[in-house]
């Protein structure tokens, strides 16, 4: 409310200052961890051995707005399949999934940590990571160094450098002699050709 109706956008200007923004981001992550833990605890109270339900409720409580955006877009009629949060997870959704799995494992008794200590660990991880990403103006996921080799191992994805399809230049040497003689036309030359064709 204050963002839209405060005079001269002073509230927005205050909130867009980096120290204030970092404080708000840290508070948001603390709230996220509390919601994940509460969601898993509530699901554990109702479904003692429903581990998938515990993880799902924890994710829904921690990253609900990102997941419900798909349903909202579908109801409005502007849904696009490439914006599905479950297929292209953002960092907060991935962190929420990891936190929900950890809290579920702890609730099942398989993790020898107290719930309070686990909340502290997950909170420290999320707050420091998100504050660092916000301070550096980065949108990269900190899970990328783990995900990239793991996906390559599990799903057989080739590294981006070794294409193996024979497109363009091979990684073993220079381009073929037939390709070396041809030069790509420059943009002004292409414009000239297109204007001549149009006449």
N, C-alpha and C positions, 0 to 999 in steps of 0.2 A: 504494500500500500504506500509506504513512504517513498519507494523508488519512483512511483508514478506521480505522486501528488506533493512532494516536498518542493518548496519554492526554489527556483533557479537550479534545479538538479543537484543541490548541495549534498543530499544523502547519497546519490549515485556517485558523485565525485569522491566523497569520503570513502565509500565502499570500494572504489576502484583503486585506491592507494594500496601499494604493495603490502605494507605491514598489516593493514586492516584486512586485506584479502587473505593473507596467510593465516591470520587469526580465525577468520570465518571458515576457511578450508579445514583447519585443524579441528575446529568444533564440529564441523560436518562429519569428519571421519570418526570422531569419538562417538557421535550419535549413531553412525552406521554400525559400529562394533556392538554398541548396546542393543540395537535392533536385531542384529544377527543372533546374538546370544539369547535374547528374549524369545525370538522365533523358534530357535532350536529347542530351548527349554520348554516352551509351550507344546511343541509337537511331541517332545519326549514324554511329557506328562500325559498326553492323550494316546499316543502310539508308542509303546515302550520299545518295540523292535522294528518300528517303521523307519529305517535309516534313510531311505530315499525321500520319505515324507519330511523327515527332519531337515534334510539338506534343502529340499524344495521350499519349505516354509522359511528357513533361514535366508535363502536367496531372495524370496519374495519380500521379506521384511527389510533386508539390507539394500537391495537394488530394485525395489518395486517400481519406481518411476520409469526407469529405463526399460523394464520389461512390459509395463502397461502401456508404454507409448505405441507399441505395435498394435495392441488391441484398439487403442484410441484412433490411430490412423486408419485401421481397417473399418471401424464404425463410421468415420468421416468419409471414407471412400478415396483416400489418398495414399493407401498403403503401397509400398514398394518392397518387393522381396529382398532387395539387396541391403535394406536397412534393418534387418532382423537382428535384434540384440543377442539372441541365443546363438546365431551363426557367426556374427562378427562382434565378439564381446569387447567392450571397452575395459580399461584398467579397473575402474570401480566394480564392474560386474565380475571380472576374474578374481579380484581380491575378495569379493563377497562370497564367491563360490569356494575359494580356498578357506576362508574363515568358517563358512557353514560346514564344510567337511571336517575341519579341525574340531569345531564345537560338537559335531555329531560323534566323532571318534571319542572325544572326552566324555560325552554323556553316556556312551555305551560302555565306558570303563576300560577302554583299550589304550588310553593315553594316561600315563602316570603323572598327570599334572592336575592341580586344582583348577576349578573354573575361573577363579579370580586371577590366578597367575596367567592362564591362557588369554583372558581378556586383556591383561596388561601387555602381553607379548604382541597380540594382534593389533592392539591400539597403537603401540609404539611403531610397529612396522607400517601400518597404514598412514599414520600422521606424518612420520618422517618422509615416507616415499611421496605422498601427495604434496606436502609442503615443498619438498625439493623440486618436484616436477613443476609446481606452480611458480616457484621462484626463478627457475631456469626457463620458463615459458616453453616447456617441452610437452609434446603430446605423445611421445613414445611410451610404450609399455615397458616397465622394468622386467617383465616376464619374457621379453623377446629373446634374450640370450639363452634361456632355458627352452623355450618353445621351438625355436628354429631347428636345433639339432635333433630334438625329440620328435618333431613332426617328420623330419627327414628320415629318421630311423624307423618310426612306426608306419609311416605311410609311403615310404619309398620316393619321396620327392627329391629330384635332382637339384644340386646347388644352382643358383642363377647363372654362374659363369659357364658351366658345362652343359650347354643346351642339348647337344647330341642329335639335333634334327637336321643339321647341314645348312641352317640358315646363316647367311652372311659368312663371316670370317671364322675359320676353325681355330681352335685354341692351340694347335700344334705349329702353325706357321703363318706366313703372310697370305694375302688373298691370291687367287688364281690369276695367271697372266691375262686372261680374257677380261677379268673384272678390273684389272689395274689400269687399262687404257681408257675405260669409260669414266668420264667425270660427271658427277651429278649436276644438273642444271641449277643455276642459282635462282633465287626467288624473282629478281627482276626479269630474267629470261623467261621464266614461266608466265609471268604476267603479260609479257609481250606476245607470247604464243597464244594465250587465251584471248587477248584483245584482237589479234589477227583472225582467229577462228570466229569470233563474234561478228566481225565485219563481213 
